[in-house]
Amino acid sequence: MKAQDYVQVDTKNRVVVVRINGKIFPLDLIYSAAYSVLDRAYVILDGDPNKEIYAILKPRNFRGKLEELGHIFYNELLNAAFFTVQLVRNRELREALVRATIPVEEQEFEDIATIWEEKFGGEDEGSSEERK
């Protein structure tokens, strides 16, 4: 498939439609990509998350070509996918680093939670009952 199969420009309405395979890119990654271009375009998402999703982009603060905006969106989508893969791969390492920097035993966590519940009754400080 060619790039123009995924990025279609509608010069009459000044929008670009990006076709996304829902089986390859989950909805949360599409939301991340949409969020990353919100400063440059209005974004409308449509379609079936299990099949094909359409991201309709209308330029906002963007002076480039419409096709370029579509490619920027796709790059942001790939960036979000890469970030997620790296996040999963490095999970154990991050957890080990946190454990190494915070030398607190499991029993200490339970003691802190118990003291918190005794002091605050297990509710947030800003609960609606306290404000009445």
DSSP file (Angstrom, degrees, kcal/mol; ACC not computed):
  #  RESIDUE AA STRUCTURE BP1 BP2  ACC     N-H-->O    O-->H-N    N-H-->O    O-->H-N    TCO  KAPPA ALPHA  PHI   PSI    X-CA   Y-CA   Z-CA
    1    1 A M              0   0    0      0, 0.0     2,-0.2     0, 0.0     5,-0.0   0.000 360.0 360.0 360.0 150.6    0.0    0.0    0.0
    2    2 A K    >>  -     0   0    0      1,-0.1     3,-1.5     0, 0.0     4,-0.6  -0.573 360.0-110.1 -97.9 162.2    1.1    3.5   -0.7
    3    3 A A  H >> S+     0   0    0      1,-0.3     4,-2.0    -2,-0.2     3,-1.4   0.858 117.1  61.5 -58.6 -36.9    1.1    6.5    1.7
    4    4 A Q  H 34 S+     0   0    0      1,-0.3    -1,-0.3     2,-0.2     5,-0.1   0.696  93.5  65.1 -68.1 -15.5   -1.7    8.1   -0.1
    5    5 A D  H <4 S+     0   0    0     -3,-1.5    -1,-0.3     1,-0.2    -2,-0.2   0.781 112.4  33.6 -71.6 -26.4   -3.9    5.1    0.8
    6    6 A Y  H << S+     0   0    0     -3,-1.4    13,-2.9    -4,-0.6     2,-0.6   0.714 120.1  49.4-100.7 -26.0   -3.6    6.0    4.4
    7    7 A V  E  <  -A   18   0A   0     -4,-2.0     2,-0.5    11,-0.2    -1,-0.2  -0.952  67.2-179.7-120.5 111.5   -3.5    9.8    4.2
    8    8 A Q  E     -A   17   0A   0      9,-3.0     9,-3.3    -2,-0.6     2,-0.4  -0.949  14.0-148.9-117.2 129.6   -6.2   11.4    2.0
    9    9 A V  E     -A   16   0A   0     -2,-0.5     2,-0.6     7,-0.2     7,-0.2  -0.807   8.7-166.5-101.0 132.8   -6.5   15.2    1.5
   10   10 A D  E  >> +A   15   0A   0      5,-3.0     5,-1.9    -2,-0.4     4,-0.8  -0.865   9.4 177.9-114.6  92.9   -9.7   17.0    0.9
   11   11 A T  T  45S+     0   0    0     -2,-0.6    -1,-0.1     1,-0.2     5,-0.0   0.806  75.8  61.9 -68.9 -28.6   -8.6   20.4   -0.3
   12   12 A K  T  45S+     0   0    0      1,-0.2    -1,-0.2    -3,-0.1    -2,-0.0   0.937 117.7  27.8 -61.9 -47.3  -12.2   21.6   -0.8
   13   13 A N  T  45S-     0   0    0     -3,-0.2    -1,-0.2     2,-0.1    -2,-0.2   0.441 107.7-125.2 -93.2  -1.2  -13.1   21.2    2.9
   14   14 A R  T  <5 +     0   0    0     -4,-0.8     2,-0.3     1,-0.2    -3,-0.2   0.930  68.1 121.2  54.3  52.3   -9.4   21.8    4.0
   15   15 A V  E   < -A   10   0A   0     -5,-1.9    -5,-3.0    43,-0.2     2,-0.4  -0.925  52.2-144.3-134.3 161.4   -9.2   18.6    6.0
   16   16 A V  E     -AB   9  57A   0     41,-2.2    41,-3.1    -2,-0.3     2,-0.5  -0.995  11.1-151.0-126.9 136.8   -7.0   15.5    5.9
   17   17 A V  E     -AB   8  56A   0     -9,-3.3    -9,-3.0    -2,-0.4     2,-0.6  -0.930   7.1-162.3-110.7 124.2   -8.4   12.0    6.6
   18   18 A V  E     -AB   7  55A   0     37,-2.8    37,-2.6    -2,-0.5     2,-0.4  -0.926   9.0-148.2-108.6 121.4   -6.0    9.5    8.1
   19   19 A R  E     - B   0  54A   0    -13,-2.9     2,-0.4    -2,-0.6    35,-0.2  -0.755  17.2-169.9 -88.8 132.3   -7.0    5.8    7.9
   20   20 A I  E     - B   0  53A   0     33,-2.9    33,-2.9    -2,-0.4     2,-0.7  -0.984  24.3-126.7-128.4 132.0   -5.8    3.7   10.8
   21   21 A N  E >>  - B   0  52A   0     -2,-0.4     4,-2.5    31,-0.2     3,-0.9  -0.678  16.9-157.5 -76.5 113.4   -5.9   -0.1   11.1
   22   22 A G  T 34 S+     0   0    0     29,-2.2    30,-0.2    -2,-0.7    -1,-0.2   0.692  89.7  60.0 -67.4 -20.0   -7.6   -0.7   14.4
   23   23 A K  T 34 S+     0   0    0     28,-0.7    -1,-0.2     1,-0.1    29,-0.1   0.765 113.5  36.4 -78.5 -25.2   -6.0   -4.2   14.7
   24   24 A I  T <4 S+     0   0    0     -3,-0.9    -2,-0.2     1,-0.2    -1,-0.1   0.859 122.0  41.9 -91.3 -43.1   -2.5   -2.7   14.6
   25   25 A F  S  < S-     0   0    0     -4,-2.5    -1,-0.2    24,-0.1     5,-0.1  -0.909  79.6-143.3-113.3 110.0   -3.0    0.4   16.6
   26   26 A P    >>  -     0   0    0      0, 0.0     4,-1.5     0, 0.0     3,-0.8  -0.233  29.8-104.9 -65.3 160.9   -5.2    0.2   19.7
   27   27 A L  H 3> S+     0   0    0      1,-0.3     4,-2.5     2,-0.2     5,-0.2   0.822 117.3  59.8 -58.3 -36.6   -7.5    3.1   20.6
   28   28 A D  H 3> S+     0   0    0      1,-0.2     4,-1.8     2,-0.2    -1,-0.3   0.856 105.5  49.2 -65.3 -32.6   -5.3    4.4   23.4
   29   29 A L  H <> S+     0   0    0     -3,-0.8     4,-2.2     2,-0.2    -1,-0.2   0.872 109.8  51.4 -70.6 -36.4   -2.4    4.9   21.0
   30   30 A I  H  X S+     0   0    0     -4,-1.5     4,-2.6     2,-0.2    -2,-0.2   0.899 108.5  51.6 -66.6 -40.0   -4.7    6.8   18.6
   31   31 A Y  H  X S+     0   0    0     -4,-2.5     4,-2.6     2,-0.2    -1,-0.2   0.902 108.8  51.8 -61.3 -40.9   -5.8    9.0   21.5
   32   32 A S  H  X S+     0   0    0     -4,-1.8     4,-1.9     2,-0.2    -2,-0.2   0.922 111.2  46.2 -62.2 -44.4   -2.1    9.7   22.2
   33   33 A A  H  X S+     0   0    0     -4,-2.2     4,-0.9     2,-0.2    -2,-0.2   0.908 112.6  50.4 -65.0 -41.5   -1.4   10.7   18.6
   34   34 A A  H >< S+     0   0    0     -4,-2.6     3,-0.8     1,-0.2     4,-0.4   0.918 109.8  50.8 -62.6 -43.0   -4.5   12.9   18.5
   35   35 A Y  H >< S+     0   0    0     -4,-2.6     3,-1.1     1,-0.2     4,-0.3   0.879 104.8  57.6 -61.4 -38.3   -3.5   14.6   21.7
   36   36 A S  H 3< S+     0   0    0     -4,-1.9    -1,-0.2     1,-0.2     3,-0.2   0.708 111.0  41.9 -70.7 -18.7   -0.1   15.3   20.4
   37   37 A V  T XX S+     0   0    0     -4,-0.9     4,-2.1    -3,-0.8     3,-1.7   0.346  81.3 103.4-107.3   6.9   -1.4   17.2   17.3
   38   38 A L  T <4 S+     0   0    0     -3,-1.1    -1,-0.1    -4,-0.4    -2,-0.1   0.784  77.4  57.9 -61.0 -26.9   -4.2   19.2   19.1
   39   39 A D  T 34 S+     0   0    0     -4,-0.3    -1,-0.3    -3,-0.2    22,-0.2   0.708 116.8  34.6 -74.4 -17.9   -2.1   22.3   19.0
   40   40 A R  T <4 S+     0   0    0     -3,-1.7    20,-3.0     1,-0.3     2,-0.3   0.638 125.8  14.7-107.8 -20.3   -1.9   22.1   15.2
   41   41 A A  E  <  -C   59   0A   0     -4,-2.1     2,-0.3    18,-0.3    -1,-0.3  -0.998  67.2-112.9-155.2 152.5   -5.3   20.6   14.3
   42   42 A Y  E     -C   58   0A   0     16,-3.1    16,-2.2    -2,-0.3     2,-0.5  -0.720  41.7-150.0 -80.1 140.9   -8.8   19.9   15.4
   43   43 A V  E     -C   57   0A   0     -2,-0.3     2,-0.4    14,-0.2    14,-0.2  -0.962  19.5-177.8-124.7 129.9   -9.2   16.1   15.5
   44   44 A I  E     -C   56   0A   0     12,-2.2    12,-3.4    -2,-0.5     2,-0.4  -0.994  13.0-157.0-121.8 129.4  -12.3   14.0   15.0
   45   45 A L  E     +C   55   0A   0     -2,-0.4     2,-0.3    10,-0.2    10,-0.2  -0.876  21.1 159.7-107.6 139.0  -12.1   10.2   15.4
   46   46 A D  E     +C   54   0A   0      8,-2.2     8,-3.9    -2,-0.4     2,-0.2  -0.966  24.3  59.5-150.2 161.4  -14.6    7.9   13.7
   47   47 A G  E    S-C   53   0A   0     -2,-0.3     6,-0.2     6,-0.3    -2,-0.0  -0.645  84.1 -46.0 116.4-171.4  -14.8    4.3   12.7
   48   48 A D    >   -     0   0    0      4,-1.9     3,-2.0    -2,-0.2     4,-0.3  -0.903  37.9-148.6-104.7 117.0  -14.7    0.8   14.3
   49   49 A P  T 3  S+     0   0    0      0, 0.0     4,-0.1     0, 0.0    -1,-0.1   0.735  99.5  53.2 -58.4 -21.8  -11.9    0.3   16.8
   50   50 A N  T 3  S+     0   0    0      2,-0.1     3,-0.1   -27,-0.1   -27,-0.1   0.583 127.4  13.5 -88.2 -10.1  -11.8   -3.4   15.8
   51   51 A K  S <  S-     0   0    0     -3,-2.0   -29,-2.2     1,-0.2   -28,-0.7   0.556 124.1 -11.8-124.8 -81.7  -11.4   -2.7   12.1
   52   52 A E  E     -B   21   0A   0     -4,-0.3    -4,-1.9   -31,-0.2     2,-0.4  -0.996  50.6-162.8-138.4 136.4  -10.6    0.8   10.8
   53   53 A I  E     -BC  20  47A   0    -33,-2.9   -33,-2.9    -2,-0.4     2,-0.5  -0.921   9.2-148.6-119.0 142.6  -10.5    4.2   12.4
   54   54 A Y  E     -BC  19  46A   0     -8,-3.9    -8,-2.2    -2,-0.4     2,-0.6  -0.947   3.1-161.9-113.2 128.2  -10.5    7.5   10.7
   55   55 A A  E     -BC  18  45A   0    -37,-2.6   -37,-2.8    -2,-0.5     2,-0.6  -0.948  10.3-161.1-106.1 114.2   -8.7   10.6   12.1
   56   56 A I  E     -BC  17  44A   0    -12,-3.4   -12,-2.2    -2,-0.6     2,-0.5  -0.869   9.1-165.6 -99.7 118.3  -10.1   13.7   10.5
   57   57 A L  E     -BC  16  43A   0    -41,-3.1   -41,-2.2    -2,-0.6   -14,-0.2  -0.907  11.6-172.9-112.6 125.1   -7.7   16.6   10.9
   58   58 A K  E     - C   0  42A   0    -16,-2.2   -16,-3.1    -2,-0.5   -43,-0.2  -0.974  35.4-112.0-115.0 119.8   -8.7   20.2   10.3
   59   59 A P  E     + C   0  41A   0      0, 0.0   -18,-0.3     0, 0.0   -19,-0.1  -0.121  42.7 163.6 -54.8 143.3   -5.7   22.6   10.5
   60   60 A R  S    S+     0   0    0    -20,-3.0   -19,-0.2   -18,-0.0   -20,-0.2   0.620  79.7   1.9-122.4 -70.9   -5.7   25.0   13.4
   61   61 A N  S    S+     0   0    0    -22,-0.2     2,-0.4   -21,-0.2   -20,-0.1  -0.469 103.6 115.0-117.6  56.0   -2.3   26.5   13.9
   62   62 A F        +     0   0    0    -22,-0.2     7,-0.0     1,-0.1   -22,-0.0  -0.992  37.3 179.3-134.0 125.7   -0.6   24.8   11.0
   63   63 A R        +     0   0    0     -2,-0.4    -1,-0.1     2,-0.0     3,-0.1   0.470  56.0  91.0-104.6  -5.0    0.8   26.5    8.0
   64   64 A G  S    S-     0   0    0      1,-0.2     2,-0.1     2,-0.1    -2,-0.1  -0.004  88.9 -64.7 -82.0-170.0    2.1   23.5    6.1
   65   65 A K     >  -     0   0    0      1,-0.1     4,-1.5     4,-0.0    -1,-0.2  -0.430  41.1-122.4 -75.1 151.0    0.5   21.3    3.5
   66   66 A L  H  > S+     0   0    0      1,-0.2     4,-1.8     2,-0.2     5,-0.2   0.895 112.7  55.6 -61.1 -41.0   -2.5   19.1    4.5
   67   67 A E  H  > S+     0   0    0      1,-0.2     4,-2.0     2,-0.2    -1,-0.2   0.890 104.1  54.6 -60.2 -38.5   -0.7   16.0    3.5
   68   68 A E  H  > S+     0   0    0      1,-0.2     4,-2.5     2,-0.2    -1,-0.2   0.887 104.0  54.9 -62.2 -39.1    2.2   16.9    5.8
   69   69 A L  H  X S+     0   0    0     -4,-1.5     4,-2.2     1,-0.2    -1,-0.2   0.899 107.2  50.7 -61.2 -40.8   -0.3   17.2    8.7
   70   70 A G  H  X S+     0   0    0     -4,-1.8     4,-2.1     2,-0.2    -1,-0.2   0.894 110.9  48.0 -62.9 -40.8   -1.5   13.6    8.0
   71   71 A H  H  X S+     0   0    0     -4,-2.0     4,-2.5     2,-0.2    -2,-0.2   0.867 108.6  54.2 -69.6 -35.9    2.0   12.3    8.0
   72   72 A I  H  X S+     0   0    0     -4,-2.5     4,-2.3     2,-0.2    -2,-0.2   0.924 108.1  50.6 -61.5 -43.2    2.8   14.1   11.2
   73   73 A F  H  X S+     0   0    0     -4,-2.2     4,-2.1     1,-0.2    -2,-0.2   0.935 110.6  48.5 -59.4 -46.3   -0.2   12.4   12.8
   74   74 A Y  H  X S+     0   0    0     -4,-2.1     4,-2.3     1,-0.2    -1,-0.2   0.892 109.8  52.0 -63.8 -38.5    1.0    9.0   11.6
   75   75 A N  H  X S+     0   0    0     -4,-2.5     4,-2.4     1,-0.2    -1,-0.2   0.903 109.1  50.2 -62.4 -40.2    4.5    9.7   12.9
   76   76 A E  H  X S+     0   0    0     -4,-2.3     4,-2.3     2,-0.2    -2,-0.2   0.862 108.5  53.6 -65.1 -34.8    2.9   10.6   16.3
   77   77 A L  H  X S+     0   0    0     -4,-2.1     4,-1.9     2,-0.2    -2,-0.2   0.920 110.7  45.2 -64.3 -44.5    1.0    7.4   16.2
   78   78 A L  H  X S+     0   0    0     -4,-2.3     4,-2.6     2,-0.2    -2,-0.2   0.875 110.8  54.5 -66.5 -37.4    4.2    5.4   15.6
   79   79 A N  H  X S+     0   0    0     -4,-2.4     4,-2.5     2,-0.2    -2,-0.2   0.915 108.4  48.6 -61.3 -44.0    5.9    7.4   18.3
   80   80 A A  H  X S+     0   0    0     -4,-2.3     4,-2.1     2,-0.2    -1,-0.2   0.887 111.7  50.0 -64.2 -39.1    3.2    6.4   20.8
   81   81 A A  H  X S+     0   0    0     -4,-1.9     4,-2.3     2,-0.2    -2,-0.2   0.924 111.7  47.5 -65.6 -44.4    3.4    2.8   19.8
   82   82 A F  H  X S+     0   0    0     -4,-2.6     4,-2.5     1,-0.2     5,-0.2   0.922 110.9  51.5 -62.3 -44.6    7.2    2.8   20.2
   83   83 A F  H  X S+     0   0    0     -4,-2.5     4,-2.3     1,-0.2    -1,-0.2   0.903 110.3  49.3 -59.0 -42.8    6.9    4.5   23.6
   84   84 A T  H  X S+     0   0    0     -4,-2.1     4,-2.1     2,-0.2    -1,-0.2   0.906 110.2  49.9 -65.1 -42.6    4.4    1.8   24.8
   85   85 A V  H  X S+     0   0    0     -4,-2.3     4,-2.4     1,-0.2    -2,-0.2   0.931 112.8  46.8 -61.8 -45.3    6.6   -1.1   23.6
   86   86 A Q  H  X S+     0   0    0     -4,-2.5     4,-2.3     1,-0.2    -2,-0.2   0.875 109.0  55.6 -64.2 -37.2    9.6    0.4   25.5
   87   87 A L  H  < S+     0   0    0     -4,-2.3     4,-0.2    -5,-0.2    -1,-0.2   0.913 111.0  44.0 -60.9 -43.7    7.5    1.0   28.6
   88   88 A V  H >< S+     0   0    0     -4,-2.1     3,-1.1     1,-0.2     4,-0.4   0.917 113.7  50.5 -68.0 -43.7    6.5   -2.7   28.7
   89   89 A R  H 3< S+     0   0    0     -4,-2.4     3,-0.3     1,-0.2     4,-0.3   0.860 115.1  42.5 -63.0 -36.5   10.0   -3.9   28.0
   90   90 A N  T 3X S+     0   0    0     -4,-2.3     4,-2.5     1,-0.2    -1,-0.2   0.296  82.4 104.9 -96.3  10.1   11.6   -1.7   30.7
   91   91 A R  H <> S+     0   0    0     -3,-1.1     4,-2.6    -4,-0.2     5,-0.2   0.932  81.2  46.5 -58.2 -50.5    9.0   -2.4   33.4
   92   92 A E  H  > S+     0   0    0     -4,-0.4     4,-2.4    -3,-0.3    -1,-0.2   0.896 112.4  51.0 -61.9 -40.1   11.0   -4.7   35.5
   93   93 A L  H  > S+     0   0    0     -4,-0.3     4,-2.3     2,-0.2    -1,-0.2   0.930 110.7  48.3 -63.3 -45.5   14.0   -2.5   35.3
   94   94 A R  H  X S+     0   0    0     -4,-2.5     4,-2.3     1,-0.2    -2,-0.2   0.921 112.2  49.3 -60.6 -44.1   12.0    0.6   36.4
   95   95 A E  H  X S+     0   0    0     -4,-2.6     4,-2.5    -5,-0.2    -1,-0.2   0.897 110.4  50.4 -63.7 -39.9   10.5   -1.4   39.3
   96   96 A A  H  X S+     0   0    0     -4,-2.4     4,-2.1    -5,-0.2    -1,-0.2   0.897 110.0  50.5 -64.8 -40.0   13.9   -2.6   40.4
   97   97 A L  H  X S+     0   0    0     -4,-2.3     4,-1.6     2,-0.2    -2,-0.2   0.903 111.0  48.2 -64.8 -40.9   15.3    0.9   40.4
   98   98 A V  H  X S+     0   0    0     -4,-2.3     4,-1.7     1,-0.2    -2,-0.2   0.928 111.6  49.5 -65.5 -44.1   12.4    2.2   42.5
   99   99 A R  H  < S+     0   0    0     -4,-2.5    -1,-0.2     1,-0.2    -2,-0.2   0.880 111.1  50.9 -61.6 -36.6   12.8   -0.6   45.0
  100  100 A A  H  < S+     0   0    0     -4,-2.1    -1,-0.2     1,-0.2    -2,-0.2   0.815 113.1  44.3 -72.1 -29.9   16.5    0.1   45.2
  101  101 A T  H  < S+     0   0    0     -4,-1.6    -1,-0.2     1,-0.2    -2,-0.2   0.684 113.3  50.9 -90.0 -17.9   16.0    3.9   45.8
  102  102 A I     <  -     0   0    0     -4,-1.7     2,-2.4    -5,-0.1    -1,-0.2  -0.820  69.9-166.6-120.9  90.8   13.2    3.5   48.4
  103  103 A P        +     0   0    0      0, 0.0     2,-0.5     0, 0.0    -3,-0.1  -0.404  36.3 139.0 -79.0  69.3   14.3    1.0   51.0
  104  104 A V        -     0   0    0     -2,-2.4    -2,-0.1    -5,-0.2     2,-0.1  -0.954  46.6-134.3-115.0 129.3   10.9    0.4   52.6
  105  105 A E     >  -     0   0    0     -2,-0.5     4,-1.4     1,-0.1     3,-0.4  -0.373  24.3-111.5 -76.9 159.8    9.8   -3.0   53.7
  106  106 A E  H  > S+     0   0    0      1,-0.2     4,-1.8     2,-0.2     3,-0.2   0.871 117.6  56.7 -59.2 -39.3    6.4   -4.4   52.9
  107  107 A Q  H  > S+     0   0    0      1,-0.2     4,-2.3     2,-0.2    -1,-0.2   0.869 101.9  56.4 -62.8 -36.1    5.4   -4.3   56.6
  108  108 A E  H  > S+     0   0    0     -3,-0.4     4,-2.3     1,-0.2    -1,-0.2   0.889 104.5  52.3 -63.4 -38.8    6.2   -0.6   56.7
  109  109 A F  H  X S+     0   0    0     -4,-1.4     4,-2.3     1,-0.2    -1,-0.2   0.920 109.9  48.7 -61.6 -43.7    3.8    0.1   53.8
  110  110 A E  H  X S+     0   0    0     -4,-1.8     4,-2.2     1,-0.2    -2,-0.2   0.891 110.3  51.4 -64.4 -39.3    1.0   -1.7   55.7
  111  111 A D  H  X S+     0   0    0     -4,-2.3     4,-2.4     2,-0.2    -1,-0.2   0.903 109.7  49.9 -63.4 -41.5    1.8    0.2   58.9
  112  112 A I  H  X S+     0   0    0     -4,-2.3     4,-2.3     1,-0.2    -2,-0.2   0.923 111.1  48.8 -63.1 -44.5    1.6    3.5   57.0
  113  113 A A  H  X S+     0   0    0     -4,-2.3     4,-2.2     2,-0.2    -1,-0.2   0.893 111.2  50.3 -63.1 -40.0   -1.8    2.5   55.5
  114  114 A T  H  X S+     0   0    0     -4,-2.2     4,-2.3     2,-0.2    -2,-0.2   0.930 111.3  47.5 -64.5 -45.9   -3.1    1.5   58.9
  115  115 A I  H  X S+     0   0    0     -4,-2.4     4,-2.3     1,-0.2    -2,-0.2   0.902 110.8  52.8 -62.3 -41.1   -2.1    4.8   60.5
  116  116 A W  H  X S+     0   0    0     -4,-2.3     4,-3.1     1,-0.2     6,-0.4   0.925 110.3  46.9 -60.7 -45.9   -3.6    6.8   57.6
  117  117 A E  H  X S+     0   0    0     -4,-2.2     4,-2.1     1,-0.2    -1,-0.2   0.880 111.8  50.8 -65.9 -37.5   -7.0    5.0   58.0
  118  118 A E  H  < S+     0   0    0     -4,-2.3    -1,-0.2     2,-0.2    -2,-0.2   0.897 117.4  40.3 -64.7 -39.0   -7.0    5.5   61.8
  119  119 A K  H  < S+     0   0    0     -4,-2.3    -2,-0.2    -5,-0.2    -1,-0.2   0.909 132.9  20.2 -77.0 -43.6   -6.3    9.2   61.3
  120  120 A F  H >< S-     0   0    0     -4,-3.1     3,-1.2    -5,-0.2    -3,-0.2   0.438  96.6-121.0-111.3  -1.6   -8.5    9.9   58.3
  121  121 A G  T 3<  -     0   0    0     -4,-2.1    -4,-0.2    -5,-0.3    -3,-0.1   0.731  64.6 -69.3  69.7  21.4  -11.0    7.1   58.4
  122  122 A G  T 3  S+     0   0    0     -6,-0.4     2,-0.3     1,-0.3    -1,-0.2   0.556 107.3 113.9  76.1   7.2  -10.1    5.9   54.9
  123  123 A E  S <  S-     0   0    0     -3,-1.2    -1,-0.3    -6,-0.1     2,-0.0  -0.749  72.8 -98.8-109.2 158.8  -11.6    8.9   53.2
  124  124 A D    >   -     0   0    0     -2,-0.3     3,-1.4     1,-0.1    -1,-0.1  -0.356  31.5-118.1 -67.4 153.5  -10.0   11.7   51.2
  125  125 A E  T 3  S+     0   0    0      1,-0.3    -1,-0.1    -2,-0.0    -2,-0.0   0.822 113.5  50.6 -61.9 -31.3   -9.4   15.0   53.0
  126  126 A G  T 3  S+     0   0    0      4,-0.0    -1,-0.3     3,-0.0    -2,-0.1   0.007  79.0 147.2 -98.8  28.5  -11.7   16.8   50.7
  127  127 A S    <>  -     0   0    0     -3,-1.4     4,-0.9     1,-0.1     3,-0.5  -0.248  57.7-119.5 -66.5 155.8  -14.7   14.5   51.0
  128  128 A S  H  > S+     0   0    0      1,-0.2     4,-0.8     2,-0.2    -1,-0.1   0.773 108.6  61.8 -69.4 -26.9  -18.1   16.0   50.7
  129  129 A E  H >4 S+     0   0    0      1,-0.2     3,-0.5     2,-0.2    -1,-0.2   0.875 102.1  51.2 -67.4 -36.4  -19.2   14.9   54.2
  130  130 A E  H 34 S+     0   0    0     -3,-0.5    -1,-0.2     1,-0.2    -2,-0.2   0.786 106.1  55.7 -71.0 -26.7  -16.5   16.9   55.9
  131  131 A R  H 3<        0   0    0     -4,-0.9    -1,-0.2     1,-0.2    -2,-0.2   0.703 360.0 360.0 -79.6 -18.7  -17.5   20.1   54.0
  132  132 A K    <<        0   0    0     -4,-0.8    -1,-0.2    -3,-0.5    -2,-0.1   0.478 360.0 360.0 -74.7 360.0  -21.1   19.9   55.2
